[in-house]
Amino acid sequence: MNVLFVCLGNICRSPAAEGVFRQIAHGCATDSAGTGSWHVGEPPYGPMQDAARARGYDLSDLRARQFSARDFDRFDLIIGMDASNIANIERLRPKDSTTPVRLFTDYAPDTGMDEVPDPYYTRDFDGALDLIELCAKGLCRDIGV
């Protein structure tokens, strides 16, 4: 299964989700993207990399890219970090695409969270990673990996 994680700038939440998921979901291909283009080509945000590294996740090889309509053909599942990301993804959906687009927190319903808060603004990198880990485990259970 090919899974794409999407957030706003592709420097905090989606690369962290990719890093966590690729480590626990063996046999799945992963990528991440942002709906905005501000950080294209940049590595994940330093404080997010530090928080992820402290938990054993290496994000250093990732580089930001912008989500595009072609991603609907390249991935089996597209995961957004919040409702705004989902809306921006859906605006680019080709008419004939049936690729599922889901909210990441759908995979951790017991948390009561309807989005992964953006630590770029909240500064809570560990809290974001706690939620990302729960969602990634739920996604693994859901897809059977």
C-alpha positions in Angstrom: 0.0 0.0 0.0 1.2 3.5 -0.9 0.2 6.1 1.8 0.7 9.9 1.5 0.5 12.2 4.6 -0.4 15.8 4.0 -0.3 18.9 6.1 0.1 22.6 5.4 3.8 23.2 4.9 5.2 19.6 5.0 7.8 20.5 7.6 6.2 19.3 10.9 3.1 17.0 11.0 3.2 15.2 7.7 6.9 14.4 7.7 6.6 13.2 11.3 3.6 11.0 10.3 5.6 9.6 7.4 8.6 8.9 9.7 6.6 7.2 12.3 4.5 5.2 9.9 7.4 4.0 7.7 9.1 2.7 10.8 6.1 0.6 12.1 4.3 -0.3 8.8 6.6 -2.6 7.1 5.9 -3.2 3.4 4.1 0.1 2.9 5.5 2.9 0.7 5.2 6.4 2.2 5.6 10.0 1.3 4.5 13.3 2.6 3.5 16.6 1.1 2.1 20.1 2.0 -0.8 21.9 0.5 1.3 25.1 0.5 4.5 25.7 -1.4 6.4 27.8 1.1 8.9 25.1 2.2 9.4 23.1 -1.0 12.9 21.4 -0.9 13.4 22.1 2.8 14.0 19.4 5.4 11.6 19.0 8.3 11.6 21.8 10.9 14.5 21.5 13.3 12.5 21.2 16.5 10.3 18.6 15.0 13.3 16.6 13.9 14.8 16.9 17.4 11.6 15.6 19.0 11.2 12.8 16.5 14.9 11.8 16.9 14.5 11.6 20.7 11.9 8.9 20.0 14.0 7.0 17.5 12.5 8.5 14.3 14.9 9.9 11.7 13.3 12.5 9.5 16.6 13.9 8.1 16.2 12.4 4.6 12.8 14.0 4.0 12.3 17.1 1.9 9.1 19.2 1.6 7.1 19.1 -1.6 3.7 20.4 -2.6 0.7 18.1 -3.0 -0.6 17.9 -6.6 -3.5 16.3 -8.4 -1.1 13.6 -9.7 -0.9 12.3 -6.1 -4.4 10.8 -6.5 -2.9 8.4 -9.1 0.3 7.7 -7.2 -1.2 6.7 -3.8 -3.7 4.2 -2.5 -4.6 6.4 0.5 -4.2 10.1 1.3 -4.2 11.2 4.9 -4.7 14.9 5.9 -3.8 16.3 9.3 -6.8 18.6 9.6 -10.0 19.6 8.0 -8.4 22.5 6.1 -5.8 20.1 4.6 -8.6 17.7 3.6 -10.6 20.6 1.9 -7.4 21.7 0.0 -6.7 18.1 -1.1 -10.3 17.6 -2.3 -10.2 20.8 -4.4 -7.5 19.1 -6.5 -9.2 15.8 -6.9 -9.6 14.7 -10.5 -13.1 13.9 -11.5 -12.5 10.2 -12.0 -10.4 9.6 -8.9 -11.7 7.2 -6.2 -8.6 7.4 -4.0 -9.7 7.6 -0.4 -8.8 10.8 1.6 -9.1 10.5 5.3 -8.4 12.5 8.4 -5.4 11.1 10.4 -7.3 11.3 13.7 -10.0 9.0 12.3 -7.5 6.2 13.1 -7.4 7.2 16.8 -11.1 8.0 17.6 -10.6 7.4 21.4 -8.5 10.6 21.7 -11.4 12.8 20.9 -9.2 14.9 18.6 -10.5 16.0 15.3 -7.1 17.1 14.0 -3.4 16.9 14.6 -2.5 20.3 16.0 0.3 22.1 14.1 3.3 22.2 16.4 4.9 24.9 14.3 2.3 27.2 15.9 1.5 25.4 19.2 5.2 24.6 19.9 4.0 21.2 21.4 6.2 18.9 19.3 6.0 16.0 21.8 2.2 16.3 22.0 1.9 16.2 18.3 4.1 13.1 18.2 2.1 11.4 20.9 -1.0 11.8 18.7 0.8 10.9 15.5 2.0 7.7 17.1 -1.5 6.7 18.2 -3.0 7.5 14.7 -0.2 5.6 12.9 -0.8 2.5 15.1 -4.5 2.8 14.3 -3.9 3.1 10.6 -1.7 0.0 10.7 -4.5 -1.9 12.4 -7.0 -0.6 9.9 -5.0 -1.6 6.8 -3.7 -4.8 8.4 0.0 -4.2 8.5 
